[in-house]
Amino acid sequence: MRVRRRTLAALCTTIPLALAATACSDSSAGQVTGTRGLAFSQTISNPAQGNGACHRFAPLGVNRVSNNTGVDIWLHKGLNCNDPVGRPSTYLPTTFTANTADTPGLWHSFSTVGWPPPVAPHANANTD
């Protein structure tokens, strides 16, 4: 089968662009918001991804978390992205919200799932 040069040139241009756009979708841009009742709310913007990045909620913890980033996260009961015995971590996909109604204790930290994004998060990211 003979392929025209013009068609081949178009394919050689569009396929790499499509692959690049797909690779860039793994971004942690957005916000993770943790709340404890009506009295407390903490928002972490553009959380760092990879290299063991751990993000803490306030020392008292949160009982509801909304993940409005482009990556999935793990919610942890320990302060340093660890899980005390008998209190497993909770997986929270992007755009979902979780609460501790079915799990004992509050969440104190979270970590992102996957590789670091191809572009560094915004400079004003809060990684506390």
HELIX and SHEET records of a PDB file:
HELIX    1   1 ARG A    5  ALA A   23  1                                  19    
HELIX    2   2 THR A  100  ASP A  102  5                                   3    
SHEET    1   A 4 PHE A  40  SER A  45  0                                        
SHEET    2   A 4 GLY A  30  ARG A  36 -1                                        
SHEET    3   A 4 ARG A  64  THR A  69 -1                                        
SHEET    4   A 4 THR A  97  ASN A  99 -1                                        
SHEET    1   B 4 HIS A  55  ARG A  56  0                                        
SHEET    2   B 4 SER A 109  THR A 112 -1                                        
SHEET    3   B 4 ILE A  73  HIS A  76 -1                                        
SHEET    4   B 4 THR A  90  LEU A  92 -1                                        
END                                                                             
